[in-house]
Amino acid sequence: MGLRKTAIVSGNSMMPSLKEGDILFFKIYKEGKSKPKLGQIVIFNHPLKNIICIKRISAVNHNNIEVLGDNFEFSEDSNKFGLIKNKLIIGIVTSKFTIPKLINSEK
């Protein structure tokens, strides 16, 4: 199965699927060994900015993918920057852990 890496969600572009603070487990993407698939959530380097993004794959072709945020209204994705090259993919999300909110017990 291999080692998994972790990432923490920041922002709301993937709500309701992923929320701020969710912990994601992902496998490292290896070009030529891994094949991105429609519907997978990927972690990738933004093609125009020096930031890391988390989005869902909405289309796949030979060397590129189209990615969209689940929260279309608040997502900067392929609608703004176009297709991304597979070489920008860092990892493919395998699972998530949501930290439960603590109930305020003050009276």
VODOTOR-952460 format. One line per field, with one value per atom (N, C-alpha, C): residue in one letter; x, y, z. Coordinates in nm, 2 decimals. Layout:
<recs>
rofi	(A; ...)
X	(X; ...)
Y	(Y; ...)
Z	(Z; ...)
</recs>
This chain:
<recs>
rofi	(M; M; M; G; G; G; L; L; L; R; R; R; K; K; K; T; T; T; A; A; A; I; I; I; V; V; V; S; S; S; G; G; G; N; N; N; S; S; S; M; M; M; M; M; M; P; P; P; S; S; S; L; L; L; K; K; K; E; E; E; G; G; G; D; D; D; I; I; I; L; L; L; F; F; F; F; F; F; K; K; K; I; I; I; Y; Y; Y; K; K; K; E; E; E; G; G; G; K; K; K; S; S; S; K; K; K; P; P; P; K; K; K; L; L; L; G; G; G; Q; Q; Q; I; I; I; V; V; V; I; I; I; F; F; F; N; N; N; H; H; H; P; P; P; L; L; L; K; K; K; N; N; N; I; I; I; I; I; I; C; C; C; I; I; I; K; K; K; R; R; R; I; I; I; S; S; S; A; A; A; V; V; V; N; N; N; H; H; H; N; N; N; N; N; N; I; I; I; E; E; E; V; V; V; L; L; L; G; G; G; D; D; D; N; N; N; F; F; F; E; E; E; F; F; F; S; S; S; E; E; E; D; D; D; S; S; S; N; N; N; K; K; K; F; F; F; G; G; G; L; L; L; I; I; I; K; K; K; N; N; N; K; K; K; L; L; L; I; I; I; I; I; I; G; G; G; I; I; I; V; V; V; T; T; T; S; S; S; K; K; K; F; F; F; T; T; T; I; I; I; P; P; P; K; K; K; L; L; L; I; I; I; N; N; N; S; S; S; E; E; E; K; K; K)
X	(0.08; 0.00; 0.09; 0.20; 0.29; 0.26; 0.35; 0.33; 0.24; 0.16; 0.07; 0.13; 0.11; 0.14; 0.01; 0.03; -0.09; -0.09; -0.21; -0.23; -0.35; -0.35; -0.47; -0.54; -0.67; -0.75; -0.76; -0.73; -0.75; -0.84; -0.94; -1.03; -1.16; -1.25; -1.38; -1.42; -1.32; -1.35; -1.40; -1.37; -1.41; -1.53; -1.59; -1.71; -1.82; -1.91; -1.92; -1.83; -1.77; -1.69; -1.57; -1.50; -1.38; -1.41; -1.38; -1.39; -1.26; -1.25; -1.14; -1.09; -0.97; -0.91; -0.92; -0.99; -0.99; -0.85; -0.81; -0.68; -0.70; -0.62; -0.62; -0.50; -0.53; -0.42; -0.41; -0.29; -0.27; -0.15; -0.16; -0.04; 0.03; 0.16; 0.24; 0.21; 0.19; 0.17; 0.30; 0.31; 0.43; 0.39; 0.43; 0.39; 0.44; 0.35; 0.39; 0.35; 0.33; 0.29; 0.15; 0.11; -0.02; -0.10; -0.23; -0.32; -0.43; -0.43; -0.54; -0.68; -0.78; -0.91; -1.02; -1.12; -1.23; -1.29; -1.31; -1.37; -1.28; -1.15; -1.05; -1.02; -0.98; -0.94; -0.79; -0.73; -0.59; -0.53; -0.41; -0.33; -0.23; -0.22; -0.13; -0.07; 0.03; 0.09; 0.01; -0.04; -0.11; -0.03; -0.09; -0.01; 0.04; -0.02; 0.02; 0.07; 0.04; 0.08; 0.17; 0.24; 0.32; 0.24; 0.13; 0.05; 0.01; -0.03; -0.07; -0.22; -0.29; -0.44; -0.49; -0.61; -0.69; -0.82; -0.83; -0.95; -0.99; -1.11; -1.16; -1.13; -1.09; -1.07; -1.21; -1.23; -1.35; -1.33; -1.21; -1.18; -1.04; -1.01; -0.88; -0.85; -0.73; -0.68; -0.54; -0.47; -0.34; -0.24; -0.20; -0.11; -0.16; -0.29; -0.35; -0.48; -0.51; -0.64; -0.71; -0.84; -0.93; -0.97; -0.96; -0.99; -1.10; -1.19; -1.29; -1.31; -1.34; -1.37; -1.52; -1.55; -1.69; -1.78; -1.72; -1.80; -1.77; -1.84; -1.81; -1.80; -1.88; -1.89; -1.76; -1.69; -1.57; -1.44; -1.44; -1.33; -1.25; -1.12; -1.03; -0.98; -1.02; -1.00; -0.98; -0.99; -0.97; -1.06; -1.17; -1.25; -1.17; -1.07; -0.99; -0.86; -0.79; -0.66; -0.64; -0.75; -0.74; -0.69; -0.66; -0.61; -0.48; -0.45; -0.32; -0.24; -0.11; -0.03; -0.02; -0.02; -0.01; 0.12; 0.22; 0.35; 0.33; 0.22; 0.19; 0.13; 0.08; 0.01; 0.11; 0.08; 0.16; 0.11; -0.02; -0.07; -0.22; -0.26; -0.41; -0.46; -0.57; -0.62; -0.69; -0.66; -0.71; -0.81; -0.80; -0.90; -0.89; -0.99; -0.99; -1.03; -0.99; -1.03; -1.08; -1.20; -1.25; -1.25; -1.19; -1.18; -1.31; -1.38; -1.50; -1.50; -1.60; -1.60; -1.64; -1.57; -1.60; -1.72; -1.80; -1.92; -1.88; -1.91; -1.88; -1.97; -1.90; -1.97; -1.99; -1.95; -1.97; -2.11; -2.15; -2.29; -2.31)
Y	(-0.12; 0.00; 0.12; 0.12; 0.24; 0.34; 0.43; 0.53; 0.64; 0.69; 0.80; 0.93; 1.04; 1.17; 1.24; 1.35; 1.42; 1.56; 1.62; 1.76; 1.81; 1.94; 2.00; 2.09; 2.08; 2.16; 2.31; 2.40; 2.54; 2.60; 2.67; 2.74; 2.66; 2.71; 2.65; 2.61; 2.60; 2.57; 2.43; 2.34; 2.20; 2.16; 2.26; 2.23; 2.18; 2.10; 2.04; 1.91; 1.86; 1.74; 1.75; 1.86; 1.89; 2.02; 2.02; 2.14; 2.19; 2.32; 2.38; 2.30; 2.26; 2.18; 2.03; 1.98; 1.84; 1.79; 1.67; 1.61; 1.51; 1.53; 1.44; 1.35; 1.22; 1.13; 1.11; 1.12; 1.10; 1.02; 0.96; 0.88; 0.98; 0.97; 1.05; 1.01; 1.11; 1.08; 1.06; 0.95; 0.92; 0.92; 1.02; 1.02; 0.90; 0.84; 0.71; 0.59; 0.60; 0.49; 0.50; 0.62; 0.65; 0.71; 0.68; 0.74; 0.81; 0.95; 1.02; 0.98; 0.97; 0.92; 1.02; 1.03; 1.12; 1.10; 1.21; 1.21; 1.21; 1.17; 1.17; 1.31; 1.32; 1.45; 1.45; 1.56; 1.56; 1.69; 1.68; 1.79; 1.82; 1.95; 1.99; 2.13; 2.15; 2.29; 2.37; 2.49; 2.58; 2.61; 2.61; 2.64; 2.78; 2.88; 3.02; 3.09; 3.03; 3.09; 2.99; 3.04; 2.95; 2.90; 2.83; 2.77; 2.63; 2.55; 2.42; 2.42; 2.34; 2.34; 2.20; 2.19; 2.06; 2.08; 1.99; 2.00; 1.86; 1.85; 1.72; 1.72; 1.60; 1.58; 1.57; 1.66; 1.66; 1.61; 1.61; 1.55; 1.51; 1.41; 1.36; 1.34; 1.39; 1.35; 1.31; 1.29; 1.22; 1.28; 1.40; 1.46; 1.57; 1.59; 1.70; 1.66; 1.73; 1.71; 1.84; 1.84; 1.95; 1.93; 2.03; 2.02; 2.13; 2.09; 2.18; 2.17; 2.28; 2.28; 2.24; 2.17; 2.13; 2.25; 2.35; 2.47; 2.58; 2.56; 2.63; 2.79; 2.84; 2.98; 3.04; 2.95; 3.00; 2.93; 2.88; 2.79; 2.86; 2.86; 2.90; 2.77; 2.74; 2.61; 2.62; 2.51; 2.50; 2.60; 2.65; 2.75; 2.88; 2.90; 3.02; 3.00; 2.89; 2.87; 2.76; 2.70; 2.59; 2.46; 2.37; 2.24; 2.25; 2.15; 2.15; 2.02; 2.04; 1.92; 1.82; 1.69; 1.59; 1.60; 1.66; 1.68; 1.77; 1.85; 1.94; 1.87; 1.74; 1.67; 1.63; 1.65; 1.61; 1.47; 1.46; 1.34; 1.32; 1.20; 1.16; 1.13; 1.20; 1.18; 1.04; 0.97; 0.84; 0.84; 0.93; 0.93; 1.07; 1.09; 1.22; 1.19; 1.28; 1.27; 1.41; 1.41; 1.54; 1.54; 1.65; 1.67; 1.72; 1.64; 1.68; 1.82; 1.90; 2.02; 1.99; 2.06; 2.04; 2.13; 2.07; 2.15; 2.24; 2.36; 2.45; 2.42; 2.38; 2.34; 2.45; 2.57; 2.68; 2.72; 2.76; 2.79; 2.94)
Z	(0.00; 0.00; 0.00; 0.06; 0.06; 0.17; 0.19; 0.29; 0.24; 0.34; 0.31; 0.37; 0.30; 0.35; 0.40; 0.47; 0.52; 0.47; 0.47; 0.43; 0.51; 0.54; 0.62; 0.52; 0.52; 0.43; 0.48; 0.39; 0.43; 0.32; 0.36; 0.27; 0.26; 0.17; 0.16; 0.02; -0.07; -0.21; -0.24; -0.14; -0.16; -0.06; 0.00; 0.08; -0.01; 0.03; 0.17; 0.18; 0.08; 0.09; 0.19; 0.18; 0.26; 0.33; 0.46; 0.54; 0.60; 0.62; 0.69; 0.81; 0.81; 0.92; 0.90; 0.80; 0.77; 0.74; 0.79; 0.76; 0.65; 0.55; 0.43; 0.43; 0.39; 0.37; 0.22; 0.17; 0.02; -0.01; -0.13; -0.18; -0.28; -0.28; -0.37; -0.52; -0.60; -0.74; -0.81; -0.89; -0.97; -1.11; -1.19; -1.33; -1.40; -1.48; -1.55; -1.47; -1.33; -1.25; -1.20; -1.17; -1.12; -1.24; -1.24; -1.35; -1.28; -1.30; -1.24; -1.30; -1.21; -1.25; -1.22; -1.31; -1.29; -1.15; -1.08; -0.95; -0.83; -0.86; -0.75; -0.71; -0.58; -0.53; -0.53; -0.59; -0.60; -0.53; -0.49; -0.44; -0.54; -0.58; -0.69; -0.67; -0.74; -0.75; -0.84; -0.80; -0.88; -1.00; -1.12; -1.24; -1.26; -1.19; -1.20; -1.07; -0.96; -0.83; -0.76; -0.66; -0.58; -0.45; -0.48; -0.38; -0.41; -0.31; -0.33; -0.32; -0.41; -0.41; -0.40; -0.36; -0.35; -0.42; -0.53; -0.61; -0.66; -0.72; -0.77; -0.92; -0.97; -1.12; -1.19; -1.28; -1.36; -1.50; -1.55; -1.68; -1.69; -1.77; -1.78; -1.93; -1.97; -2.11; -2.09; -2.20; -2.20; -2.09; -2.10; -2.00; -1.92; -1.92; -1.85; -1.77; -1.67; -1.61; -1.59; -1.58; -1.54; -1.40; -1.32; -1.18; -1.14; -1.06; -1.01; -0.86; -0.79; -0.65; -0.64; -0.53; -0.51; -0.48; -0.42; -0.39; -0.50; -0.62; -0.74; -0.72; -0.63; -0.61; -0.55; -0.47; -0.40; -0.44; -0.57; -0.61; -0.72; -0.71; -0.82; -0.88; -1.00; -1.05; -1.20; -1.27; -1.42; -1.50; -1.44; -1.50; -1.51; -1.42; -1.42; -1.48; -1.46; -1.51; -1.61; -1.65; -1.76; -1.70; -1.80; -1.76; -1.69; -1.60; -1.54; -1.59; -1.60; -1.65; -1.53; -1.57; -1.47; -1.38; -1.44; -1.36; -1.24; -1.24; -1.12; -1.01; -1.03; -0.93; -0.82; -0.70; -0.58; -0.53; -0.52; -0.46; -0.49; -0.46; -0.48; -0.34; -0.30; -0.17; -0.16; -0.05; -0.03; 0.08; 0.18; 0.29; 0.36; 0.45; 0.52; 0.67; 0.76; 0.90; 0.93; 0.98; 1.03; 1.18; 1.23; 1.37; 1.43; 1.52; 1.57; 1.64; 1.63; 1.70; 1.85; 1.94; 2.08; 2.11; 2.19; 2.24; 2.36; 2.35; 2.45; 2.58; 2.68; 2.80; 2.91; 2.87; 2.96; 2.98; 3.10; 3.12; 3.15)
</recs>
